[in-house]
Amino acid sequence: MIEIGVDIGGTFTDVVCRAPNEPLRVMKVATTRADPSRAVLTAVADLKENAGISPADIARFVHGTTVATNAVLERKGPKTGLLTTDGFKDILEIGRQMRQTMYAAVLEPEVPGYLAPGALRHEIIERIGHDGTVVRPLDEASVRKAADALVAAGVEGIAICFLFSFVNPDHEQRAAAIIREAYPDIALSLSCEVDPAFREYERTVVTTFDAYIKPVIDKYLANLEAGLETAGVPCPLQIMQSRGGIASSEIVRQRPVRLFLSGPAAGVVGAQMVGSAAGIDDLISVDIGGTSSDIALIRAGKPLIRPEGYVAGYNIRVPMVDVNAIGSGGGSIAWIDPAGGLRVGPHSAGSEPGPACYARGGEEATVTDASIVLGYLDPDYFAGGTLKLQPELAFKAVEEKVAKPLGLSVEEAALGIHRVVNTQMTEGIRLVSIRQGYDPREFALLPLGGAGGIHAAALAAELGISRIIVARHPGVLSATGLLSAVTEHEMSVAFNREVKALDLGELGEALTSLDARCAALMDKEGVAPADVEIQYFADVCYVGQSHYLEVPFTVDASVSEQLHNGFQDAHRRVFGHATEAPTSIVNVRSIHRAGGEMVVESTGAAVAGDAAKGTRDIIVAGHEGRVKATIYDRERLVPGNALPGPAILEQADTTTLVPPGWNIEVLDSGTILLVRDGAQAK
């Protein structure tokens, strides 16, 4: 069975091909920003032409996509309308009256008004009470009138969010039926399906985002599926979701808001896989691509999950792998601010035109250009030699854009660019570790992405981390993670009960309903019930508290004790304290999982013999002048090799910098462990 994993990044599209009893094939192709699906189809054609992989033999095709996130970041979603209960159409503006920016000289509005501006919001005459009773019947004429007006205004998606629909969804479902009857091509998102939980503002935001990106996702996936079908790929398309599980394209189209952080989640799954194979369960992964860095923490072999994400300035209540994404990557542009300070990012040169050294018209100095100046990259072996870099253009860009304005040498300017971007990444790591009660010194760092290995040692040194895990193919680990992910479906419902007064029968009834909905989705995936693992979680808070934490539980007589003690432990870890105050359940959720086979990354027997390719003079922070580093061919390193830094490990998908004071150990699995002088390997 041939399996394909494809992860689209801002600069490169990574492809992994796994076939029985054959080495893992990896490749990178330039991302086609205008239509990302073109790069995917190019990779399929390349596999057929150069590797003899017939599309007809592909039995599994898994994809991680940033299309949902980019649609929001770039405001590329279509016109979107919103239907609310009469009197509540301004809820998007009212929000929670909380600001992300507090001290700017000029304060700008911080509401997602572009989602459904005032003219595209309509009030519907209806009202459901807090107990689910009908206070005011649905006025179907007002639904038809609003739908007519929105369609005339050119909307492509409509969000429907009525009061207390999570208790009684009848009015939302009837309104949707009326609209579908008149306008079957309009994309509809119902809050009772997208986010059936209390808190009106959060539910309205996530439902409207779902409607905003639904036409974009539907068009993208339809184009990709049509292209794969034309290419002769017979298997259904599977998509990574933001919680770290995969689902069929048909199902994710129903709730596309679950695709935020689809690509980064795959990288976390890949890191989890590599750490498990190396026997290290506490990891901090840092995925450094061309445009951004995605940072996550894996504790006891499991990634942290947060109940809501933060995308483009807005909190979106969707369970996500706890990834902190920052605008720092290999293509990040270095610039001088008005005060004369050196900044890096968040703007990126991407793949078009790319860093100056790409010789594609880019003139700005980027992190990749600085890496060329510092001697970390071989211009003739970038991306396995598929892209020849022009070092003279890198030197010119760094000199003109940074060195001269700051009165520095080109080398000092390049080192400064790295120091700035490394500091930004370090702060990002602190946010997912120290901020949540974890000491990063107790974790191993696992870099991935095309630029991860270049920056890993500097980040580890700054944080006091003594071990770095280098996967067999770190540059395409997100694509590899796609093939290791489980098929997963999650359903939740509001369940407002005090923990101490919890009725086991009521809880069981709620979970039975959730299980039935998850089981129906698993059946659509073709997963047998016997292969499904079921887990239950509850969102718990102190009575009267405005935020909550997720707590796992099993259904038995001790469930109240499980929830109370589990919440106390989580609250103490995250906030540093806990009390014996009464606790309350907010929501309960059921998660069904199946599959998830670890990908063996080895590309076959390593080539025994001298792995050294030569030496290169490099510039390393904290060392005077240039340092002579040994260049190693990663593929020729064999288990048991123990080598000192300074060194550079080169392979087709990435380059890893090993500064002085770090040592290389090749494990039995082929994974490399970098250990600081004086630290224990295990």
C-alpha positions, 0 to 999 in steps of 0.5 A: 500500500502506497501512502502519500503525506503532503504538507504545504508551507509558505515556501516549500510543499513537503511530500513523503511517500511510503511504500511497503519494504522500500525506503521512505521517499521525501521531496520538496517542491516550491509552493504555488501561492496562487493555487496551492493545489498545483504544487501537490499535483506537481509532486504527484507527477514527479513521483510518477516520472522519477520514482516510478510511483503509479498514481493508481497504486496510491491507497492513502493520501493525507494532506495538511493545509494552511488554506483556512488560516491564510484565508483569515490572515489575508482577508480572502474569504467571501462576503459573509452574512449573519442571522441572529436572534432579534436584538442581538446582531451587534454581538460581534462588536460588543464582544468581551470588551477586552483588547490585545493592544493596550498602550498603542498611541492610536487605538484601532477597533479590535473586532472581526468586522470584516466577517459580517459587517453591519449591513450583512447582519440580520435579526430574526424574530424568534427566541429560545429560553435558557431551558430550551422552551420556545419563548417566541416562535420562529418567524419564517417570513423574517428568515426568507426576507433576510436570506433574500437581502443577503443573497442580493448583497452577494454573500456566499456564506451565512452563519446562523446563531440564535440564543440557546440553540445549543439547548434547542436547535430547532429554530436554527435547523428550520431557518437553514432548511428555509434558506437551502430550499431557496438558495441551495448553493449558499454555504451555511454554518449553524452554531448548534453544529459548529459549537454547541456550547454556551457563551454567545459571543464565542459561539457567534465568532466561531460560527461566523468564521466557519461560514467565512472560510467554508466557500474557500475550503470547499473550492480548494478541496474540490480543485485538489480532488478533481486534480488528483482524480485526473492524475489517476489517484483513486483513494479519498483525500484525508485532511489533518484537523487542528486537534491533531487527528485526520478526517475525510475531505467530505467530513471536514467540509462540514466544519472547516473551522476545525482546519485552523493550524492543520499544517502545524498540528501535523508537525507536532504529531511527527515530533511526538512520533520521533520522540517516542521512537527515541524513548523521550516523551517530554519534548518541545518541538519548533517547526521553522519554515520559510514564513513562520515558526510553530512551537509546541510542547509534548508532555508524557508523550502527548501534545497539549491541547487548548480549548480555543485558538488565537488566529489573526487577533481573534479567539476562536473556540475550537480545540487545537494542538497548543501551537504558538505560531510566530512570524519568524522563519528562514524567509523573514525579512530583516529591517531597520525600524525608525529608532534604528533598531534591527527587526526581523519579520513578521514579513516574509519573502516566501518562495516568490520572490524568496530570499535574495540568494534565490536569485528570483528578484528578491532584494531584501535581506532575510534569515536565509541570506544571513545563514549563507553569510555565516557559512551555515548553508552550502549554496550548491546543496540547498534543498538537496541541490534542487535550488542553487543559491547565489551567495553574492546576492546574499552578501549584497542584501545583508550589506545594503539593507542591514550592515551599512545602515547600522555601521556593521560589517556584513558578518556582524549584521548577519550574526545580528539577524540570527540573534534577533530571530533566535530571541523571538523564537526563544520567547515563543518557546517560553510561552508554551512552557514556562507560561504553562508551568513547565520548565523547558530545561526538563525537555528535549528540543526537537527542531523540524522544518527546513530551517529548524536545524540551523537555529536549534542549538542557539535556542537550546543554549538560551533556554538551558536545554541540554538535548536536541533530537534530530529526526531522520528527515526533520525538513519534512517531518510535518508531512511524515506526521500526517501518515502517523496521525489517527483518524479522529472525531470529536463532539461536545455539548454544554453541560452546566452542572456542579461537580459535587452534585453530578448525576451519573445518569445525566452525564451518561445520557449526554455522552451516549448522544455524543458517542452516537454522533462520533460513531456515525462519522467514524462509520463514514470513514470506514472504521470498524467500531472494534477499532475505535478508542473512546476518551471523555473530557470535561471543561471545568472551572471554579463556580463563577470563574470565567475561564475553564481547563480541560480535564480527562475522566472515565465514567464510573462512581468516582467521576466527581472526584476525578474531575475535581482533583484533575481540575485542581492539579491543572489549575495549580500547574497553569496558574500556580495555585488552587483552592478547595472552592466548588467546581463546575462543569461547563462542557463535556466532549467525546473523542473517538480515535482509530489507527495511527501507525508510527512511520519508520523514518529510516531510508534503508541501511545507512552507508557505512564509511567516512561521513565527512565531506570536508570542512567549512569556516563558520561564524558562531555567536560567542566565538571570535572570528571564524570556526572550522566545522566538519561537514558530514553527510547525514546519510552516511552516519551510522548507529553508534557514531559519536562525533564532536562539534563544531559540525554541520550535518547536511541532508536533502531536506535540511541542514543542522548546525552543531556548534562547539560544545555540542556532541553528536550521537547516532541512535539505533533508530538512525535518529541523532541526539545532540548533547551539550558538554557535561549533560547526560544523553539519556 
